Amino acid sequence: DCRNYKFFPNTIIQPVGQITLVNSLAAMKKLVFNEKKVTMDELIDALKNNWEGKEELRQMFINAPAFGNGDDYVDLLARDVYSRTTQAIRSFKNIWGGSWLEDGTGGSTYYAYSGLLGATPDGRKDRQNINDGTISPEIGTDKKGPTAILQSVAKIDHVGTFTNLLNQKFAPQYLTEEYKDAFAAYLRTFVDLGIHHIQFNVLDKKILVDAQRNPEKYGDLVIREAGF
């Protein structure tokens, strides 16, 4: 009897693009409200015009603090955004009286929604990709290495905000015997910090390009497809 269940699986919402939102809020907080280098009218005008003719302004927002660098200035905003998202979704009740749930395992949905989203205050242009997964840093914004990413992600309430998907990319040369102990320590840190989930991509771009040109040489090449 489904009426005995507090939660029902047909009432799940999958939010995506939270880190794009977080970086946008952090950039506005710094440049518009704290330092007052840019007015809100200037920012809105730039966004409406997809940053056209405003490249210097855009670079200011691109270079603002970003999630994935272990920086509380951004990470605590992220913690608040994720918690508030959960609170908003769970405030709604389904027809059985249970709360709606949020699912943070979006492995590929961000691709589709990126194409529906206009320019954003993190310097992103219209239809450019938002952050992949649901808690991964935006491409090119994590500057301090994989451990700093873990520090940022660990500040999210992973139990109180359900699940989240973090993608991490490593070049093959860093998973050799030479780096074995360092990678084992990295994995222990991931567990000790209480982070919910990581998906790893370990592949050399040169191999992918060569496989396109010479597929007969790569019959055993495995490409992970995200999306469940």
PyMOL commands that set and color helices and strands:
alter all, ss='L'
color gray80, all
select helices_A, chain A and resi 2-4+18-34+40-48+55-62+72-90+109-114+146-153+172-175+177-192+205-213+215-217
alter helices_A, ss='H'
color red, helices_A
select strands_A, chain A and resi 12-13+101-102+166-170+198-202
alter strands_A, ss='S'
color yellow, strands_A
deselect
rebuild
show_as cartoon
